[in-house]
Amino acid sequence: MRRHEPEFQALGAQVLYISAANAKRAAWYARDLGLTAPVLLDPDRSVYRAYGLQESLRGSALSPGVWISYARLLAGGRRFPGGGRPQENPLQMGADFIVGSDGRIVYAYCGSHVADRPDVSTMLAVVRSFAARR
């Protein structure tokens, strides 16, 4: 997503990231991932709940597949801040939304596991279709 931020902005879309992390940890993630768009903090996960995002043990950071992915990252030299342990809720499922200027959700993708994200080209196509109507 980060690599495509300029494309979204060129279409008049505002990219925002929402994190359940505290300010220090969210700043670390933003630097580590090279995010240029704003990162909004939601430590009590009220935005997650408002959008109907669930917690799940099956697709969570506690599942074996996610641990294998984390092990590969750590073996490759990746480190987490704060003593090396993620501090957010490991059961919280993520999602990606496109919200229209009128506040309506025009695209929603709720992941089946914590690392599941939609294809960016699909999201860009949705934004392009709205940009063409303006």
Sine and cosine of phi, psi and omega as CSV:
sin_phi,cos_phi,sin_psi,cos_psi,sin_omega,cos_omega
0.00,0.00,-0.68,0.74,-0.06,-1.00
-0.80,0.60,-0.69,0.72,-0.03,-1.00
-0.90,0.44,-0.38,0.93,-0.08,-1.00
-0.98,-0.18,0.01,1.00,0.00,-1.00
-0.78,0.63,-0.72,0.69,-0.01,-1.00
-0.87,0.49,-0.56,0.83,0.02,-1.00
-0.91,0.41,-0.68,0.73,0.04,-1.00
-0.89,0.45,-0.70,0.71,-0.02,-1.00
-0.89,0.45,-0.63,0.78,0.02,-1.00
-0.89,0.45,-0.43,0.90,0.03,-1.00
-1.00,0.02,0.05,1.00,0.01,-1.00
1.00,0.04,0.19,0.98,0.01,-1.00
-1.00,-0.04,0.56,-0.83,0.07,-1.00
-0.97,-0.23,0.88,-0.47,0.04,-1.00
-1.00,0.06,0.75,-0.66,0.07,-1.00
-0.72,-0.69,0.61,-0.79,0.11,-0.99
-0.93,-0.37,0.65,-0.76,0.05,-1.00
-0.89,-0.46,0.78,-0.63,-0.06,-1.00
-0.80,-0.60,0.63,-0.78,0.09,-1.00
-1.00,0.09,0.02,1.00,-0.01,-1.00
-0.97,0.26,0.28,-0.96,0.12,-0.99
-0.97,0.23,0.13,-0.99,-0.11,-0.99
-0.86,0.50,-0.68,0.73,-0.03,-1.00
-0.90,0.44,-0.72,0.69,-0.03,-1.00
-0.94,0.35,-0.64,0.77,0.03,-1.00
-0.90,0.44,-0.61,0.79,0.05,-1.00
-0.90,0.43,-0.63,0.78,0.04,-1.00
-0.89,0.45,-0.72,0.69,0.02,-1.00
-0.86,0.51,-0.71,0.71,-0.02,-1.00
-0.87,0.49,-0.69,0.72,0.04,-1.00
-0.91,0.41,-0.72,0.69,-0.05,-1.00
-0.88,0.47,-0.62,0.78,-0.03,-1.00
-1.00,-0.01,-0.12,0.99,0.01,-1.00
0.94,0.33,0.54,0.84,-0.02,-1.00
-0.95,0.31,0.69,-0.73,0.07,-1.00
-0.94,-0.34,-0.32,0.95,0.03,-1.00
-0.99,0.17,0.37,-0.93,-0.01,-1.00
-0.88,0.48,0.57,-0.82,0.10,-0.99
-0.93,-0.37,0.90,-0.43,0.01,-1.00
-1.00,-0.05,0.65,-0.76,-0.05,-1.00
-1.00,-0.09,0.71,-0.71,0.02,-1.00
-0.66,-0.75,0.88,0.48,-0.11,-0.99
-0.89,0.46,-0.44,0.90,0.04,-1.00
-1.00,-0.03,0.02,1.00,0.07,-1.00
0.88,0.48,0.49,0.87,0.02,-1.00
-0.92,0.39,-0.57,0.82,0.05,-1.00
-0.93,0.37,-0.66,0.75,0.05,-1.00
-0.83,0.55,-0.73,0.69,-0.01,-1.00
-0.92,0.40,-0.66,0.76,-0.01,-1.00
-0.87,0.50,-0.53,0.85,0.02,-1.00
-1.00,-0.02,0.12,0.99,0.09,-1.00
0.97,0.25,0.35,0.94,-0.01,-1.00
-0.98,0.19,0.73,-0.69,-0.11,-0.99
-0.99,-0.16,0.18,-0.98,0.22,-0.98
-0.98,-0.17,0.52,-0.86,-0.02,-1.00
-0.51,-0.86,0.77,-0.64,0.09,-1.00
-0.97,0.25,-0.61,0.79,-0.06,-1.00
-0.88,0.47,-0.69,0.72,-0.05,-1.00
-0.97,-0.23,0.25,0.97,-0.13,-0.99
-0.99,0.13,0.06,-1.00,0.07,-1.00
-0.91,0.41,-0.17,0.98,0.02,-1.00
-1.00,0.02,-0.13,0.99,-0.03,-1.00
-0.96,0.26,0.51,-0.86,-0.05,-1.00
-0.83,0.55,-0.63,0.77,-0.02,-1.00
-0.89,0.45,-0.62,0.78,0.02,-1.00
-0.94,0.35,-0.64,0.77,0.03,-1.00
-0.89,0.46,-0.61,0.79,0.05,-1.00
-0.89,0.45,-0.68,0.73,0.05,-1.00
-0.88,0.47,-0.71,0.71,0.04,-1.00
-0.87,0.49,-0.66,0.76,0.00,-1.00
-0.88,0.47,-0.64,0.77,0.05,-1.00
-0.89,0.45,-0.68,0.74,0.02,-1.00
-0.89,0.46,-0.71,0.70,0.01,-1.00
-0.90,0.43,-0.64,0.77,0.03,-1.00
-0.90,0.43,-0.48,0.88,0.03,-1.00
-1.00,0.09,0.09,1.00,0.06,-1.00
0.99,-0.16,0.01,1.00,0.01,-1.00
-0.95,0.31,0.66,-0.75,0.02,-1.00
-0.77,-0.64,0.49,-0.87,0.09,-1.00
-0.98,-0.19,0.55,-0.84,0.05,-1.00
-0.96,0.30,0.20,-0.98,0.10,-0.99
0.95,0.32,0.70,0.71,0.07,-1.00
1.00,0.09,0.18,0.98,0.10,-0.99
1.00,0.08,0.06,1.00,-0.01,-1.00
-0.91,-0.41,0.77,-0.64,0.14,-0.99
-0.86,0.52,0.64,-0.76,-0.07,-1.00
-0.94,-0.35,-0.13,0.99,0.01,-1.00
-0.98,0.20,0.13,-0.99,0.02,-1.00
-0.92,0.40,0.92,-0.40,-0.06,-1.00
-0.94,0.33,-0.17,0.98,-0.01,-1.00
-1.00,-0.08,-0.19,0.98,-0.08,-1.00
-0.94,0.33,0.83,-0.56,0.04,-1.00
-1.00,0.06,0.57,-0.82,0.01,-1.00
-0.98,-0.20,0.06,-1.00,0.01,-1.00
-0.31,-0.95,0.21,-0.98,0.09,-1.00
-0.78,-0.62,0.73,-0.68,-0.02,-1.00
-0.78,-0.63,0.49,-0.87,0.24,-0.97
-0.89,-0.46,0.85,-0.52,-0.03,-1.00
-0.93,-0.36,0.79,-0.62,0.00,-1.00
-0.94,0.33,0.24,-0.97,0.00,-1.00
-0.89,0.45,-0.32,0.95,0.05,-1.00
-1.00,0.04,0.04,1.00,0.03,-1.00
1.00,0.01,-0.06,1.00,0.02,-1.00
-0.99,0.15,0.60,-0.80,0.09,-1.00
-0.97,0.22,0.86,-0.51,-0.01,-1.00
-0.96,-0.27,-0.20,0.98,0.04,-1.00
-0.42,-0.91,0.72,-0.70,0.04,-1.00
-0.66,-0.75,0.72,-0.70,0.08,-1.00
-0.72,-0.69,0.94,-0.34,0.03,-1.00
-0.98,-0.19,0.87,-0.49,-0.08,-1.00
-0.92,0.40,0.44,-0.90,0.05,-1.00
-1.00,0.01,-0.20,0.98,0.12,-0.99
-0.45,-0.89,0.16,-0.99,-0.17,-0.99
-0.88,0.47,-0.44,0.90,-0.02,-1.00
-0.99,-0.16,0.05,1.00,-0.06,-1.00
-0.98,0.20,0.86,-0.51,0.00,-1.00
-0.73,-0.68,0.46,-0.89,-0.02,-1.00
-0.96,0.28,0.28,-0.96,0.10,-0.99
-0.93,0.36,0.79,-0.61,-0.05,-1.00
-0.89,0.46,-0.55,0.84,0.00,-1.00
-0.88,0.47,-0.55,0.84,0.06,-1.00
-0.91,0.41,-0.71,0.71,0.01,-1.00
-0.90,0.43,-0.66,0.75,0.04,-1.00
-0.88,0.47,-0.63,0.78,0.02,-1.00
-0.89,0.46,-0.64,0.77,0.04,-1.00
-0.89,0.45,-0.73,0.68,-0.01,-1.00
-0.90,0.43,-0.66,0.76,0.04,-1.00
-0.86,0.50,-0.65,0.76,-0.02,-1.00
-0.90,0.44,-0.58,0.82,0.04,-1.00
-0.97,0.23,-0.59,0.81,0.03,-1.00
-0.90,0.43,-0.57,0.82,-0.02,-1.00
-0.94,0.35,-0.42,0.91,-0.01,-1.00
-0.98,0.19,-0.28,0.96,-0.05,-1.00
-0.97,0.24,0.00,0.00,0.00,0.00
